[in-house]
């Protein structure tokens, strides 16, 4: 239980998780963006 309280109260861990969340959100957006444009381009031909 001590490990969980350390993770919940440590600001370095919180910033790391926050940075990872932002990175994953940007990556998911780019995957969606490229797949959408690839689909639109193949429909037009």
C-alpha positions in Angstrom: 0.0 0.0 0.0 3.0 2.3 0.6 3.8 2.1 -3.1 0.4 3.3 -4.1 0.4 6.3 -1.7 3.9 7.2 -3.0 2.7 7.1 -6.6 -0.4 9.2 -5.8 1.5 11.9 -3.9 4.7 12.3 -5.9 4.5 15.2 -8.3 7.2 13.8 -10.6 5.0 10.7 -11.1 2.0 12.8 -11.8 3.8 14.9 -14.4 5.2 11.8 -16.0 1.7 10.3 -16.3 0.3 13.6 -17.6 3.0 13.8 -20.2 2.4 10.2 -21.3 -1.4 11.0 -21.5 -0.7 14.0 -23.7 1.7 12.0 -25.9 -0.9 9.2 -26.4 -3.7 11.7 -27.2 -1.6 13.4 -29.9 -0.6 10.0 -31.3 -4.2 8.8 -31.4 -5.2 12.1 -33.1 -2.6 11.6 -35.8 -3.6 8.0 -36.4 -7.2 9.1 -36.8 -6.2 12.0 -39.1 -4.1 9.9 -41.4 -6.6 7.0 -41.6 -9.4 9.4 -42.3 -7.5 11.1 -45.1 -6.4 7.8 -46.6 -10.0 6.7 -46.7 -11.2 9.9 -48.3 -8.5 9.8 -50.9 -9.3 6.2 -51.9 -13.0 7.0 -52.2 -12.3 9.9 -54.6 -10.7 7.6 -57.2 
